[in-house]
Amino acid sequence: MKSEFLSLLFVALAAPVYAGEGLYNTGAELVEGLPLKWSLSTNTIYDDNVAAGSSTTADSSLAISPNLGLSYTSDDPQSSQTTIDILGKIGIIHYFDAPDTLADDTFSQSRISGSLNHRFDERLTFRSQNTMANELEPDYSYGTASSRSGSESLSWLTDNSLGYRWSERYATYTGVKYSGNRVDSTGPNNNDRTTIEGYNQIRYQLSQQSVLTSDYRASTTDATGVASDSVDQYFLVGVDHRFSSSTVGIFKTGAQYREVDQGDGGLGPYLEIAFKSQVNQQLTLNAFTRYSAEVNDTVLPGPGTSFDYEDRRALRIGSTASYIVSPDLSLLSGMDLIFSDYLEGRDVSNPTTYGPDRYETSVNAYVGFSCRLTEFLTANMYYTFAETYTDISAAREYVRNRISIGLSAEF
């Protein structure tokens, strides 16, 4: 019984998280040791709507995006007390014919993630997950951006926790998360956020495949400009279930209580799902869903004033799939759907007046392939489609197509 519990707790529960997982994270990845690898790559991009999200004019341009990447995973967690996982990319995007509506023609497109998992003994585990990104094209799977803004954003997150096994079936995780977002904007600075969150999760092993969970989270967010500071509390129950040795799902639901400094806040539902499956040796599937009230992008301009939305609800759905056709050829695809409702918009110049509710729906999908040409050289090609529907403003509504062709050298 003891060995069965350790297998579930430290593999399905406390196994090292892949760096850069975002909302796809299940916390149950089996990590094999990978040596330190560097890559040097460049992509040529055709973009038919360079200023999407910030202009009503659809200008096209060719661009080049060189970057330097690295990846590293230490030994298998089953044979080591400490596992380190690093994944990073430092790069830029340069548009040869950038429209005047963009602030510049060269932007950062960089992200680095790192995680550390250390088992002090059979009972005590320390886990740290860290991410920093400075990018023009948002990665929607991290749950911060809802649509493209046409501006660079700097974001970061550090999540550190201690897990303790109190008995063969009962364990807890207690931690602190610090995150933030800074948007490079020439207009009013209403988009920057800094959040500190404390949390505690109680875990009970129901069976060899299932762990019942109970979460309490409390976070405080400092906002800039006319955006309100806020406090959020989450009361969640759920289950972590391993359907098979290669398929795992994380399910959480409950209530989110939100307090807004300059508004009323309130109680709302919360849902969080993450799913991973290695269907067979060729096919891998990942998916996530999250429904919650969010703290970013709460201020919208209106006629002669701005409105700070106390309740901005978002449903995020994401999926990725990869298929290995042969040792040298892989097919990749993915999609993000984001449905946002802006509710209870308070007029910042007259706090007793509220504006109309707004909506925004964004879709971002891609399909492509990666082909190994030699032992060290790989070619890739991707097509990306993005579209946003909204009644917020004409500039935020767009259709966008991109084609990217690239080469990558690994060493």
N, C-alpha and C positions, 0 to 999 in steps of 0.2 A: 504493500500500500504506500509506503513511504516513497519508493522509487517512482511509482505511478504519479503521485502528487508532484514530485519534483519535476518530472517530465512535463506535466501540464503547466505548472506554475512558471517555470523558468524557460520553457520553450514557447508555449502558446500565450503566456501572459507577459513574461519579462524578457523574452528574447530581444536582442538588440534590434532597434528599429532602423530600417534602411534610411540613410540620410536622404532628404528631399522627398519623403513620402507625401507630405501634406495631408489632405483629407482622405487619401487612399490608405493611410496608415492603419494597419490592424494590430500592430505590436506583436505580430506572430510570425515574422519572417525568419526562415531558417537560412542563416548566412554562412556561406562557404568562404574560406580564406582566399583573398585575391591579392596579388602583388600590386605594388604601387605602379600605376600606369599613367603616362602623360599622353595627351593628344594635341595635335595642332591641326586646325581645320579652317576652311573658309567656305562660305555659301554665297552664291549669286542669287539675288531675289528680284522677282518682278512683282510689284505691288500696285494694284490699280486704284487704291484709295489711301494714299499715304497719311493724310490728315484725318482719317476716320475717327469719329468721336469728338472732334474739336472744330470741324468746319463743315459747311454745307456743300463745298466744292470737292468733287471727287477727282483729285489730281493723281496721275500715275507716275511712277519713277522706278528706275533700276537701282538696286542697292547691293552693297557687299557687306558681309558680316564675318570677319575673321575672329577666331577665339582660341584660347588655350585652355585645355581641360585636364583634370586629374581625377583619379578614382583609386580608392584603397579600402580594403577590408582585411582586418587582422584574422587570426586563426578562428576556426569553427568554435562557437560558444560552448559546444559540448566538451571541448578539451582544454578550455582556457577560462580563467576567472575574469579576464578583461577582453572585451571586444571593441574595436574602434572602426568606425565606418566613415569615410570621407568621399564626397562627390562634389566637384566644383567646375565652374566654367567662367572664365574672364574674357569678355568680348565686347565688341561694339557693332553698331549698325550705321553705315554711312550711305546716305541717299545722294545720288549724283545730280538729281534734279528736284531737290526738296522744294515744296511750295512755300510761299511767303507766310502762310498761316502757321507753319511750324516754327518754333523758337530757334531751331538750329538744324543742321543737316547731318550731324553726328551725335549718336546717343549710346549710352551704355546698355549692354545686355548681358549682365553678369549675375551669377548666383553661386553661392557655396554653402554646403550643408555638412554638418558633422555630428555624429552621435557616439556616445561612449556608454558602455554597459559594464559594470563591475560587480561581481559577486564576492562579498566579503566572506561569506560562509553559506551554509545551506539555507539560512533564514533571511539574511539581510542582503539587499541588492540596491545599488545606486545606478540611476539612469539619467543621462543628459542628452538632450536633442537640441541642436542649434542650427539656425539658418539666417543668412543675410543675403539680400538681393538688391541690386540697383539696375532697374530695367525699364525699357520703354514698352515692350510687349509683356503684359502681365501673365503670370501663370495662375489661371483661375482655380486650380486644384488646391491652392493654399487658403482659399476662403476669404481673401482680403478685397481684391478687385471684383467689380461686377460688370464692367465694360471698359473698353479702351478709352483713355482720356486724351491721348496725344502728347502726354507729358511723362518724363521720367519719374519713377517713384523709388524711394529707398525704404526697404522694409527689413525688419529683423525679428527674431524670436529665439529665446533661450528657455528651455523647459527642463527643470531639474527636480528629481523626485527620489524618495527612498521607499523601497518595498520591503515589507517584513511579513514573514510567515509565522503566524501566532500558533497555529496548529496544523494538522494534516489537511484540513479543509478550509481553514480561515486565514485570509491574508489581507493586508491593506497597502495602499500606495498613497503617500502624502508628498505634495510638491508645490513648487512656485513657478509660475510662468511670467516672463517679461517680454512684451512685444511692442512694436511700434511701426508707424508708417509716416513717411515724409514725402509730400508731393511737390515736385518742382513746377511752380505755377507763377505766372506774372500777375495774376489777378488776386482777389482777396484770398487770404490763406485760411480757408475753412476746412481743410481736408486732413491736416496732420492729427495723428492720434498716438497716445502712449497708454498702454494697458498693463496693469499688474494683476495677476490672478493667483489665488491660492486654492488648492483643491485637496480633497480626500476621497479615495475610492475604497470601498469595502468589497472584498471578493470572497465568494463561497463556492467551493467545488461541488457541483451538483452530481456530476458523473465524470468519467474519463474524458468525455468530449465537451462538456458544458460547464461554464463558470457563471454563476449569477453575480451581478454587479449592482452596487448602489453608489452613486456619485453625488457629492456636494461640491459646488464650485462657487467662488465669490470673486468678482473682479471689479476694479475701478478704472475708469478711462478718463484721461485728461485730453480735452480737445482744444483746438485753436480757433481764433476768429470768433464768429457768432455762434459756432456750434456749441452745444451744451456738454458739460461733463456729465458722466453717468456712472451708475453702479448697477451691476447685473448679478443675480444669484440664480443658480441652476440646481434643481432637485430632480435627479434622474435615476431610473432603474433600467436594467438591461441584462443581456446575456451574451457571452462570448462562446461561440460554438464552432467546433472543428468537425465539419461534415465528413472529412476524410483526411488522410495524411497530407493531402495537397490542396485542400479547400477549407478556408476559414472565414467566418463572418462575425462582425461586431455589430450589435444592435443596442441602441439606447433610446429611451423616450422619457418624457416627463414635462416639467414646467420650468419656464424662465420668468423670473420676476425682475422687471427693469424699472429703475428710478432715474429720472432725468432732472438735472438741477433746475432748468428753466421751464419744466413741464410736469406732466402728471405721471408718465410711465404707465406700468400696469403688468398684468400677468398674462402670459401667452404660452402656447405649446412649443415643445422642442423635440426634434427628431434627428438622430444621427445613425447612419449605417455605413459600414465599410466591408467590402467583400473582395477576396482574392482566391483565384483558383488556377492551379497548374493542371489544366484539363488533361493534357497528355504531354509527351515529350516535345511536341511542336507548338501547342496552343496555350497561351497564358491570357487570362482575363482578370481585369480589375474594375471595381465600380465603387461609387460612394453616393450618398444622399445626405443632405443636411438641410433642415428647416429651422430657422431661428430669427430672432430680432438681432440686427447687426449694428455695429457702432460706427462703421466707416460710411462716407458719402451720404451724410444725413442732411446736408444743406443744399438747397436748390434755389437758383435765382428766380425771381418773379418780377412782374411789372413794377419798377421803382423800388423794390425791396427784395429781401431774401426770406426763405422759409426754412426753419430748422425742424425736421421731421422727427418727432419723439419716438415713433414706432416705424422702423424701416424693416419690413419682413422680407426674407429672401429664402427661396427654395433653390438649392444647388444640386444638380445631378451631373455626375461625371462618369466616364467609362473609357477604358483603353483595352486594346487587344493587340497581341503580337503573335505572328505565326512564322515558324521556321520552315521554309520550303526546302532548304538544303543547308549544309554547313556554311555556304557562302551567301545565301540569300534569305532575307527576312522581310516580312510584310508587317507594317505598323499602321494603326488607326486609333483615333480617339475623338471624344466629343465632350463639350461642356454646355450645359443648359442652365441658365440663371434667370429665375423669375423674381422680380423685385416689386414690392408694393410700398409706396411712400404714404404713410398714414399719419394723421394728426400733425400737420405742418403749421407750426407757430410762426407768425409774423415777427421777425426779430426786432422790428421798429415799433411794434404794438403788440405786446405779449398776450393781450386778451383776444386778438383776432387770429383766426386760423384760415389757411388757404385750402385749395382743392387737393384731394388725394391724387397721387400720380402713380404710373406704372412703368416698368421697363422690362423687356424680355430680350435676352442676349443668347445667341448660339455661336459656338466656335467649334469647328470640326476639321479634322485633317486626316489624310490618308497618304501613304507613301511606302517606300521600300529602302532597304539598306543592302548593298552588295559588296562583299569583300573581293577586291581585285587582286591583291597580293597578300602576303603574310602581314604586312604593316599598313596597307592602303585600302580604304573603304570609300565607296561612292554612295550617295543617297539622293533621293528626290522626293519632295513632298508638295502636296497641294492642300492649301488651307482656305476654308470658307468661313466667313464671319458675317453675322447680321444682327442688328439691334433694332427692335421696335420700341417706341416710347412716345409718350405725350408730354415729355419734359421740355424738349426743345428740338428744333430741326437739326441742329449741329450734332446732337447725340444719336440721331437715327441714321443708320448707314448700312450699306452692303459692301463687302470687301472680299477680294480674291487675291491670293498670293501663291506664287510658284517659286520653290526654292530648290536649287541644284547645288550639291556640295561635294567636297572631297575632304577626307580626314586621314591623317597619318598618326599611327599609334606607336609609341616607343616606351 
